[in-house]
């Protein structure tokens, strides 16, 4: 189970790196559009939209990474251990003695 969780964690980390690089590239593209708009409102709006979209994508990717890591941790290290219940017939007795003198 440890190898599988490590593999999934590595894969998600690689994908987050790719998404981050694409997001930063898109942000730079939007900033370039905004800076070279020369006052054209339509071009400036396109640049701002591209930058906001890139930031939203990067934040969403980080949140997704956190959720995946949380799920992997919950699956690999459960807080509640489910064991077989004790057999009441082999509990040993003492059901008639409640400790009263």
PyMOL commands that set and color helices and strands:
alter all, ss='L'
color gray80, all
select helices_A, chain A and resi 2-35+41-76+88-90
alter helices_A, ss='H'
color red, helices_A
deselect
rebuild
show_as cartoon
